[in-house]
């Protein structure tokens, strides 16, 4: 994930607002824009202090709006700290989560355990924050040496370390 990410950070969500709207006929989906303060830069070109990340927002159908959820992803809220693997141009403020393995809520010194079943997610959620940071730093060094390359869009390398 590090090689495929443009930016990896430990950040705190400081605000949430509505983003883009997609009218799909019977269903209208809108994204959320998570405003976050970068607590620690782990990889990539660092943004300046604050950044905005586009995330799953809300889904409206039959006059009722509910949070747009994906069971493979976490839903971050104001006050949450998280390790985020991001893609996009930080300078243009157009960041998004890399994929469904790209967000990990932090609770104290640990990565929070969720009910996500992906094997990579399960392995990462069993780590402490410092263990994950160490793996990110090791992967970043391997990227700089040319030993790790980005995963092609839509593809994952089975068992690949984060």
Buried (B, 14 or more C-beta within 10 A) or exposed (E): BBBBBBBBBBBBBEEBEEBEEEEEEEEBBBBBBBBBBBEEBBBBEBBEEEBBBBBBBBBBEEEEEEEBEEEEBBBBEEEBBBBBBBBBEBEEBEBBBBBBBBBBBBEEEBBBEBEBEBEBBEEBBEBEBEBBBEBBBBBBEBBEEEEBEBBEEEEBEEEBBB
